[in-house]
Amino acid sequence: MPPLLEVRNLTAHIRTRRGVVRAVDDVSFTLEAGETLGLVGESGCGKSMTGLSLMGLLPPGGALIGDSSVVLDGRELVGLPERELRQVRGNDIAMVFQDPMTSLDPTRTIGHQVAEPVLLHRGCTRAEAADRAVEVLGLVGLPHPRERLDDYPHQLSGGLRQRVLIAMALANEPRVLIADEPTTALDVTIQAQILALLADLRTRLGMAMILITHDMGVTAGHADRVNVMYAGRIAESTGTDRLFRGMRHPYTQSLLASVPRLDQDPARELPTIPGRPPDLTAPPGGCRFADRCRYATDRCRTEEPELTGPDGHRYACWHPTDGPLLPGSTAVVPRPEGPRPAGAPAAVHDRPLLEARDLVREFPVHGNRLPGRARRVVHALSGVSLTLGPGETFGLVGESGCGKTTLGRLLVGLDRPDAGTVTLDGTDLGRLRGRELRGRRRDLQMMFQDPFSSLDPRMRVGGILREPLQIQGIGTARQQKARVAELLAEVGLPAQCAELYPHEFSGGQRQRIGLARALALTPKVIVADEPVSALDVSVRAQVLNLMNRLQASHGLSYVVISHDLAVVRYLADRIGVMYLGRMVEVGNADDIQLRAAHPYTAGLLAAVPVPDPDLERAKRGAGISGELPSPVDPPSGCRFRTRCPLARERCAEQEPALRRFGAGHTAACHFPLQPPLADTPATAVTDASGG
């Protein structure tokens, strides 16, 4: 039987002002019915452009050239008139796009948007299309689908919006589904639910799927075969198990090695891929990975390798590797010596460097209030406490909406609590005003989640880095300029970058600039809010290693906010787990990973994708189900009880108190996974040593 989808010599060029971008270059592969093919690689490698090429949705200036061929179930799609292609698109082949908020029309109800492809392709009545919309929304797990038909996208959570996008793509039961980074913007818990849903729908509907992702853990658990793409071409292609255990291309090896894992040795740096992918307006001759490859020779730079190999394992390399990097490899180097051994608790101090006690922050819900009803508020933080010692890293994890970023803003003084205190070196920041507060703020800096929106696009990088020094009146103009060059050198950027604007940098470089700005005033504490969530896995490893090196050289203390437990596990000495405005568990990194006491912590750990096919497939169905409740009307008693598999009557009636499970290990649960040390509540705040 011929394959369901056969792609041959796919080549897509895009005309831009800078020249012609060779986005996809001579890509060939097949896809069988019921199979999932993974497309992995860094941003700009051609993954998404391959998917758009198959759909006939190339951007302005884009075109398929040469003898490009896309055959779907025996029918050639390249060269079809637009009218005929529209009959195929959304009917026989459909696509789930990366960002559900920008992919859904904010002015149309979700019922209208899901019914639209049914009306276009099936020629049915509006009532029949609405019934089909209800059916498919129920299929993807949207609660009460008929009642949600008149909702708009902004009324849904990120996970529900992604389900609506999947429902739109599945409305006409396509033969092939292209899922372009379908879970990148989601928490690990919602990501696990969406991926399990896609796998179940693939089995039930018998469709084939192309899964585009840069997450190697997602690929390990959900792809049957994998194409690794680099600079517009396929670098390696084989079955998933063989790829992860016996990859042959150095790029695949480096990509997998740079993934932070829960079992990562904290005493060693993450391996990284040096340099940047080539400019596809003028791709280099020879192997396109040669300039970044540790095995490259002169032949690699002058002669391009063909994609060949035995037994269905094809790779384009003159010096193939033999499996993953081992821990003792020269590419895996020890972490730099810091003010304390990596992974050890901070030293005991008379008092913590930073202390937050019983923080409460509520935001009013605007709108008409019914007479006699109490004012409605968002309960962002409800009595949260933590401590941070000198040279220590405290990790904050939890789903979106749990209050992590709000807590970070309170810690650096960007917002004030409704109740509770934040003290730095024994000074209550809430009592400071004006110049006194501005002077203390130099000790507390923040790295923001989106490095592009947090940098002024009208200012050059030199001006961005000088601004904190000018505000604080530090140094002369010459000294400030010298400090800017010093900061750029510290984060691994050349001095000439001071003359460039933020849009002239890659995402990883912009995050380095954000880190340099945070370091400008030599702070004692940096709060890093999702510092690597928007970055490719290879760039992520570079930034994480850089943060470790700077902590060692400056004696910094970090509060790292993330929904990725693997990232936090690698950086943090102690970890706090937040859920719906409360701290539900605190412990050192080993306590959280190996001896989790709270069911929510265990669910977060189970949802973290692991770049190991056997482990990832074995845990399918594990994790947390359901949506995060509204912070306006949180559940009574234990706030996690509506999603907890261990919940009983007591959980609804009584709020659990923190109890001790070890030195510095506390959790708030009536029915914990580990036996507590004693049945008495723990103190709200532990000391800087975690004791």
C-alpha positions in Angstrom: 0.0 0.0 0.0 1.3 3.5 -0.8 1.7 5.9 2.2 -1.1 8.2 3.1 1.1 11.3 2.7 4.2 11.3 0.5 6.4 14.5 0.4 9.3 14.6 -2.1 11.9 17.3 -2.7 9.9 19.9 -0.8 11.6 23.3 -1.3 10.1 26.5 0.0 11.6 29.9 -0.7 10.4 33.2 0.8 11.3 36.6 -0.8 12.1 39.3 1.8 13.8 42.6 1.7 17.0 41.0 2.9 16.9 38.4 0.1 15.4 35.0 -0.6 15.1 32.8 2.5 15.6 29.1 1.8 13.2 28.1 4.6 12.7 24.5 3.5 15.3 22.8 1.3 14.8 19.4 -0.4 12.8 17.8 2.4 11.4 14.3 1.7 9.4 11.9 4.0 6.3 9.7 4.1 3.5 9.3 6.6 1.4 6.2 7.1 -2.2 6.1 8.2 -2.5 6.1 12.0 1.2 7.1 12.4 2.7 10.1 14.3 5.8 11.7 12.8 7.7 14.2 15.0 9.5 17.2 13.5 12.0 18.6 16.0 14.7 21.2 15.9 15.5 24.8 17.0 13.5 27.8 16.0 14.1 28.7 12.4 15.0 25.2 11.3 12.0 24.9 9.0 9.6 22.8 11.1 6.6 25.2 11.0 7.3 26.2 7.4 7.2 22.6 6.4 3.8 22.2 7.9 2.6 25.4 6.2 4.0 24.3 2.9 1.9 21.1 3.1 -1.2 23.2 3.8 -0.5 25.7 1.0 -0.3 28.5 3.6 3.1 30.0 2.9 3.5 33.7 4.0 3.5 36.5 1.4 6.5 36.1 -0.9 6.6 32.4 -0.3 6.4 29.7 -3.0 7.3 26.0 -3.5 9.9 25.7 -6.2 11.6 23.0 -8.3 10.1 19.6 -8.3 8.4 19.9 -4.9 5.7 17.2 -4.5 3.0 16.6 -1.8 0.8 13.6 -2.6 -2.1 13.0 -0.2 -3.8 9.7 -0.6 -2.7 9.5 -4.3 -3.6 13.1 -5.1 -0.9 15.7 -5.9 -1.5 18.9 -4.0 1.3 21.1 -5.4 -0.1 23.1 -8.3 -3.8 22.6 -7.5 -5.9 25.6 -8.2 -6.7 27.6 -5.0 -10.4 26.6 -5.1 -9.6 22.9 -5.2 -6.9 23.3 -2.5 -9.5 25.0 -0.2 -11.6 21.8 -0.5 -8.6 19.8 0.8 -7.5 22.2 3.5 -9.5 21.8 6.6 -11.2 18.8 5.3 -8.6 16.1 4.4 -5.6 17.8 6.0 -5.9 20.2 9.0 -3.6 22.2 11.2 -3.5 23.1 14.9 -1.6 26.3 15.3 0.8 27.2 18.1 -0.9 30.2 19.8 -4.6 29.7 20.4 -5.2 33.3 21.4 -3.9 34.7 18.1 -5.3 31.8 16.0 -8.9 32.3 17.3 -11.0 35.3 16.1 -11.7 37.3 19.3 -14.9 38.8 17.7 -16.6 35.4 17.0 -18.0 32.9 19.4 -16.3 29.5 19.7 -19.5 27.9 18.4 -19.3 29.9 15.3 -15.6 29.2 14.7 -15.9 25.4 15.2 -19.1 25.2 13.0 -17.6 27.3 10.2 -15.4 24.5 8.6 -18.4 22.1 8.8 -20.6 24.7 6.9 -17.9 25.2 4.3 -17.1 21.6 3.5 -20.2 19.6 4.3 -22.9 21.9 2.9 -25.2 21.3 5.9 -27.6 23.6 7.7 -26.5 25.9 10.5 -28.4 23.8 13.1 -26.6 20.7 11.9 -23.2 22.5 12.0 -24.0 23.7 15.5 -24.8 20.1 16.5 -21.5 18.9 15.0 -19.7 21.7 16.9 -21.2 20.4 20.2 -20.2 16.9 19.3 -16.6 17.7 18.5 -16.2 20.1 21.5 -17.4 17.2 23.7 -14.9 14.9 21.9 -12.0 17.1 22.9 -13.1 17.3 26.5 -14.6 20.8 26.7 -16.9 20.8 29.8 -20.6 21.5 29.0 -20.0 22.1 25.3 -23.5 23.2 24.4 -23.5 25.8 27.1 -20.1 27.2 25.9 -21.1 27.7 22.2 -21.7 31.4 22.9 -18.5 32.0 24.8 -15.7 34.1 23.3 -12.0 33.0 23.3 -11.1 35.4 26.1 -13.5 33.7 28.4 -11.6 30.4 28.2 -8.4 29.3 29.8 -5.3 28.6 27.7 -6.0 24.8 27.9 -9.6 25.2 26.9 -8.7 27.5 24.0 -6.2 24.9 22.7 -9.0 22.3 22.9 -11.2 24.6 20.8 -8.4 24.8 18.2 -8.2 21.0 18.1 -12.0 20.8 17.8 -11.9 23.2 14.7 -9.2 21.0 13.1 -11.1 17.8 13.8 -14.6 19.0 12.8 -14.4 17.3 9.4 -12.4 14.2 10.5 -9.3 15.0 8.5 -7.0 12.2 7.3 -3.8 14.1 8.4 -3.5 16.5 11.4 -0.5 18.8 11.6 0.0 19.9 15.2 2.4 22.9 15.3 3.8 23.3 18.9 0.3 22.6 20.3 1.4 22.7 23.9 4.3 25.2 24.0 2.3 28.0 25.7 0.7 25.6 28.3 1.5 24.4 31.8 3.0 20.9 32.0 -0.3 19.6 33.5 -2.5 21.0 30.7 0.2 20.0 28.2 -0.1 16.4 29.4 -3.9 16.5 29.0 -3.7 17.9 25.5 -1.1 15.4 24.3 -3.1 12.5 25.8 -6.2 13.8 24.1 -4.4 14.0 20.7 -3.1 10.4 21.1 -6.6 9.2 22.0 -8.2 11.0 19.1 -5.6 9.6 16.7 -6.4 6.1 17.8 -10.2 6.6 17.7 -10.3 8.4 14.4 -7.5 6.5 12.7 -5.8 9.7 11.5 -2.1 10.4 10.9 -0.4 13.2 12.7 2.7 15.4 12.2 3.8 16.7 15.6 6.0 19.8 15.4 7.9 20.6 18.6 11.2 21.6 20.1 10.5 19.6 23.3 12.4 16.3 23.1 10.3 14.9 26.0 7.1 15.4 24.1 8.7 13.8 21.1 9.8 10.7 23.1 6.3 9.9 24.3 4.1 10.7 21.4 6.0 10.1 18.1 6.5 6.9 16.2 9.2 8.3 13.9 11.2 11.5 14.1 12.7 13.9 11.6 15.4 16.1 13.1 15.6 19.4 11.1 18.4 21.9 11.0 18.7 25.0 8.8 15.8 23.9 6.5 17.0 20.3 6.0 16.5 16.9 7.6 19.6 16.1 9.6 18.5 12.7 10.9 15.4 10.5 10.4 14.5 7.2 12.2 12.2 5.6 14.6 11.8 7.2 18.0 13.4 4.5 20.1 16.4 4.3 17.8 16.8 8.1 17.7 17.0 8.5 21.5 19.2 5.5 22.1 21.5 5.5 19.1 21.4 8.9 17.4 24.1 9.3 14.7 24.0 13.1 14.0 26.0 15.4 16.4 23.2 17.9 16.3 20.7 15.4 17.6 23.2 14.3 20.2 23.7 17.9 21.4 20.0 18.8 21.3 19.1 15.9 23.6 22.1 16.5 25.9 21.0 20.1 26.5 17.6 19.2 27.9 17.3 19.8 31.7 16.1 16.6 33.4 14.8 15.9 36.8 17.7 13.4 37.3 20.3 15.9 36.0 23.5 15.9 38.0 23.4 19.4 39.6 27.2 19.4 40.0 27.6 19.5 36.2 26.8 22.2 33.6 24.2 21.4 30.9 26.0 20.7 27.5 25.2 23.5 25.0 25.4 24.0 21.3 27.7 26.9 20.6 27.0 29.6 18.1 23.7 30.2 16.1 22.0 28.5 13.2 23.2 29.9 9.8 21.4 32.7 7.9 19.2 31.0 5.4 19.4 33.8 2.9 23.0 32.7 2.3 23.4 29.1 3.7 27.0 27.9 3.9 28.4 25.3 1.6 29.1 21.8 3.0 27.4 20.6 6.2 25.2 23.4 7.6 26.0 22.4 11.2 29.8 22.4 10.7 30.4 25.7 12.4 28.8 24.5 15.6 29.9 20.9 15.5 32.7 19.6 17.8 33.6 16.9 15.3 33.8 19.1 12.1 36.7 18.8 9.7 37.6 20.7 6.5 35.6 18.2 4.5 32.5 19.1 6.5 32.9 22.8 5.5 33.3 22.1 1.8 31.3 19.0 1.0 27.7 18.5 1.8 26.8 15.0 3.2 23.8 13.2 1.8 20.9 11.9 3.9 21.6 8.2 3.8 21.8 5.2 6.1 20.9 1.6 6.6 17.6 0.0 7.9 15.5 3.1 7.8 18.0 5.2 9.9 19.1 8.0 7.7 21.5 10.8 8.7 23.5 13.5 6.9 27.0 13.5 8.6 30.6 12.7 7.6 31.5 11.8 11.2 28.5 10.2 12.8 28.2 9.8 16.6 27.2 6.6 18.4 24.4 7.4 20.8 23.9 10.0 23.5 26.5 11.9 25.4 27.6 10.1 28.6 28.0 11.9 31.9 31.8 11.6 31.8 32.1 13.1 28.3 34.3 16.1 27.8 31.2 18.0 26.6 29.7 17.7 30.1 31.8 19.9 32.3 31.6 20.5 36.1 29.7 23.5 37.3 31.9 26.4 38.4 32.9 26.6 42.1 30.5 29.0 43.8 30.0 30.4 47.3 28.7 27.0 48.3 28.7 23.5 46.9 26.1 23.1 44.1 22.9 21.6 45.4 23.7 22.0 49.1 21.5 24.1 51.4 22.6 27.6 52.1 24.7 28.1 55.2 22.8 28.9 58.5 22.7 32.7 59.1 21.5 34.8 62.0 18.7 36.1 59.8 17.7 35.5 56.2 18.7 37.9 53.5 15.1 38.1 52.2 12.0 37.2 54.1 8.3 37.3 53.1 5.8 36.6 55.9 2.0 36.0 55.5 1.7 37.9 52.2 -1.9 38.6 51.0 -2.7 40.3 47.7 -6.1 40.7 46.2 -7.3 42.4 43.1 -10.9 43.7 42.7 -13.0 42.3 39.9 -14.4 45.3 38.1 -18.0 45.3 36.8 -21.5 45.7 38.0 -22.0 44.5 41.6 -25.4 43.3 42.7 -26.9 45.0 45.7 -26.2 43.2 48.9 -23.4 41.1 47.4 -19.9 41.4 48.8 -17.1 42.9 46.6 -15.6 40.2 44.3 -11.8 39.9 44.4 -9.2 37.7 42.8 -7.4 36.0 45.6 -3.9 36.1 44.1 -2.0 35.4 47.3 -3.5 34.1 50.6 -0.9 34.1 53.4 2.3 33.1 51.5 5.7 33.0 53.4 9.2 32.2 52.3 12.8 32.9 53.2 16.0 33.3 51.1 19.6 33.1 52.4 22.7 34.7 50.9 23.9 32.8 47.8 20.8 30.6 47.8 18.4 29.8 44.9 14.7 29.4 45.8 12.5 27.9 43.1 8.8 28.7 42.8 6.7 26.3 40.7 3.1 25.9 39.9 0.5 26.3 37.2 -0.3 29.6 35.5 -2.6 31.7 37.8 -1.2 30.2 41.0 0.3 33.6 42.1 4.0 33.0 41.3 4.5 36.3 39.4 2.5 38.3 41.9 4.7 37.0 44.6 7.8 37.9 42.6 6.5 41.5 42.1 5.9 41.9 45.8 9.4 40.6 46.6 11.1 43.3 44.5 8.8 46.1 45.5 7.0 46.5 42.2 3.7 46.0 44.1 2.6 46.3 47.7 0.8 43.5 49.7 -2.6 44.0 51.2 -1.2 42.3 54.3 2.0 40.8 55.4 5.6 42.0 55.2 8.7 41.7 52.9 12.0 42.4 54.7 15.5 42.7 53.1 18.4 42.5 55.5 16.0 43.0 58.4 14.4 46.2 56.8 10.7 46.2 56.2 10.3 47.4 52.6 6.7 48.3 53.1 7.7 51.1 55.5 10.1 52.7 53.0 9.1 55.6 50.7 10.7 57.9 48.1 14.4 58.1 48.0 14.9 55.6 50.8 12.9 52.9 48.9 14.7 53.8 45.6 18.0 53.3 47.3 17.0 49.8 48.5 15.6 48.8 45.2 19.1 48.5 43.7 19.5 45.3 45.9 16.4 43.7 44.4 16.1 43.3 40.6 13.9 41.3 38.3 14.3 39.3 35.1 11.0 39.4 33.2 9.4 36.5 31.3 9.3 38.1 27.8 12.7 39.7 27.1 11.4 41.5 24.0 8.4 43.3 25.6 10.5 44.2 28.7 13.2 46.1 26.6 12.4 49.5 25.2 12.4 49.0 21.4 13.4 52.7 20.9 16.5 52.5 23.0 19.9 51.0 22.1 21.2 48.3 24.4 23.8 50.6 25.7 21.2 53.1 26.8 19.1 50.3 28.3 22.0 49.1 30.5 23.1 52.7 31.4 19.6 53.7 32.5 19.7 52.1 36.0 23.1 53.6 36.7 21.8 57.1 35.7 18.7 56.8 37.8 20.7 55.8 40.8 23.4 58.4 40.1 26.2 55.9 39.9 29.5 57.0 38.2 30.4 59.5 35.5 29.3 59.0 31.9 32.7 57.4 31.1 32.4 55.1 34.1 28.8 54.1 33.1 30.0 53.3 29.5 32.8 51.1 30.9 30.3 49.4 33.1 28.0 48.7 30.1 30.9 47.0 28.3 31.7 45.0 31.4 28.1 43.8 31.8 27.9 42.7 28.1 31.2 40.8 28.6 29.8 39.1 31.7 26.8 37.8 29.8 28.8 36.7 26.8 28.0 39.5 24.3 30.5 41.6 22.4 30.9 45.3 23.3 29.5 46.4 19.9 26.1 45.1 20.9 25.7 48.3 22.9 25.0 50.2 19.6 22.2 47.8 18.5 18.4 47.8 19.2 16.6 44.9 20.9 14.9 43.7 17.7 18.4 43.0 16.2 19.0 40.1 18.7 17.8 36.6 19.0 15.5 35.5 21.9 18.5 34.0 23.8 20.6 37.1 23.3 17.7 39.3 24.5 17.4 37.2 27.7 21.1 37.8 28.2 20.5 41.5 27.9 17.7 41.3 30.5 20.1 39.5 32.8 22.8 42.1 32.2 20.3 44.9 33.1 19.4 43.1 36.3 23.1 42.9 37.2 23.8 46.5 36.5 23.4 47.7 40.1 25.2 44.7 41.6 22.0 43.5 43.4 21.8 41.0 46.2 18.7 39.3 45.0 17.4 38.6 41.4 13.8 37.4 40.9 13.8 35.5 37.5 10.3 35.2 36.2 10.2 32.3 33.7 13.7 33.2 32.5 13.9 30.5 29.8 10.3 29.5 29.0 10.3 31.2 25.6 13.7 29.8 24.5 14.8 26.8 22.5 16.2 23.9 24.5 19.8 24.6 23.3 19.6 28.4 24.1 17.9 27.5 27.4 20.9 25.5 28.5 23.2 28.4 27.7 21.1 30.8 29.8 20.8 28.4 32.7 24.6 27.8 32.7 25.2 31.6 32.6 22.9 32.2 35.6 24.9 29.6 37.6 28.2 31.1 36.6 27.1 34.6 37.6 25.7 33.4 40.9 29.1 31.8 41.7 31.1 34.9 40.7 28.7 37.5 42.4 27.3 35.6 45.3 23.8 36.3 44.0 20.6 35.0 45.5 17.9 33.9 43.1 14.2 33.4 43.3 13.4 31.5 40.1 9.8 31.3 39.0 8.8 28.6 36.5 6.2 26.0 35.7 9.0 23.7 34.5 10.2 21.5 37.4 13.2 20.3 35.5 14.5 23.8 35.1 13.9 24.6 38.8 15.4 21.3 39.9 18.6 22.1 38.1 18.9 25.7 39.5 17.4 25.6 42.9 18.6 24.6 46.4 15.0 24.8 47.8 11.7 24.7 46.0 8.3 26.0 46.9 5.2 24.6 45.2 2.3 27.0 44.9 -1.4 26.3 44.1 -4.1 28.9 43.7 -2.5 31.5 45.9 -1.1 29.3 48.6 2.3 27.6 49.3 1.4 23.9 49.5 4.9 22.4 49.9 8.4 23.6 50.5 11.6 21.5 50.6 15.1 21.0 49.2 15.4 19.9 45.6 15.8 16.2 46.6 12.8 16.3 49.0 10.5 17.7 46.2 11.7 15.3 43.5 12.2 12.1 45.6 10.0 12.5 48.6 7.0 14.7 47.6 4.4 14.8 50.3 1.6 16.8 48.6 -0.5 15.1 45.8 -0.2 18.3 43.7 3.6 18.2 43.7 3.5 14.5 42.7 1.1 15.4 39.9 3.4 18.2 38.6 6.4 15.8 38.6 4.4 13.1 36.7 3.5 15.7 34.1 7.1 16.8 33.3 8.0 15.4 29.8 11.1 13.1 30.0 13.3 12.6 26.9 13.1 8.8 27.3 10.6 6.9 25.2 10.0 4.1 27.7 9.6 6.3 30.7 7.4 8.8 28.9 5.0 6.1 27.5 4.8 4.3 30.8 3.4 7.3 32.6 0.6 8.1 30.1 -2.5 9.0 32.0 -0.6 10.1 35.1 -0.6 13.6 36.3 -3.3 16.1 37.2 -6.7 16.2 35.5 -9.2 19.1 35.3 -8.8 22.9 35.1 -7.5 25.2 37.7 -10.5 26.7 39.7 -11.2 30.4 39.6 -9.1 32.5 42.0 -12.3 34.6 42.5 -14.2 31.8 44.1 -11.6 29.3 45.3 -12.8 26.0 46.8 -13.4 25.8 50.5 -10.9 23.9 52.7 -8.0 22.6 50.7 -8.0 24.5 47.4 -6.6 21.4 45.5 -9.4 19.1 46.6 -11.5 19.5 43.4 -8.6 17.9 41.4 -7.1 15.7 44.1 -7.5 11.9 43.8 -7.1 11.5 47.6 -9.7 14.1 48.6 -12.3 13.3 51.3 -15.0 15.2 53.2 -12.5 16.7 55.6 -10.7 18.4 52.7 -13.8 20.5 51.9 -14.4 21.4 55.5 -11.0 22.2 56.9 -8.0 24.0 55.5 -4.9 21.9 56.0 -2.0 23.4 58.0 1.7 23.1 57.1 3.3 20.0 58.7 6.9 18.9 58.9 8.1 15.9 56.8 11.9 16.4 57.3 14.4 19.1 58.0 13.1 22.1 56.1 10.4 20.0 54.3 6.8 21.1 55.0 3.5 20.5 53.2 -0.1 21.4 53.8 -2.2 18.2 53.2 -4.7 16.2 55.3 -3.8 13.0 53.5 -0.1 13.3 52.5 1.9 10.9 50.4 4.6 10.7 53.1 4.2 10.3 56.9 4.8 13.6 58.7 7.4 13.8 61.5 4.7 14.9 63.9 1.0 15.8 63.8 1.6 19.4 64.8 1.6 22.3 62.4 5.0 23.6 61.1 5.9 27.2 61.5 4.8 29.4 58.6 8.4 30.5 57.8 11.5 28.3 57.9 14.9 29.7 58.4 17.4 30.3 55.5 18.9 26.9 56.0 15.6 25.2 55.4 15.5 24.0 59.0 
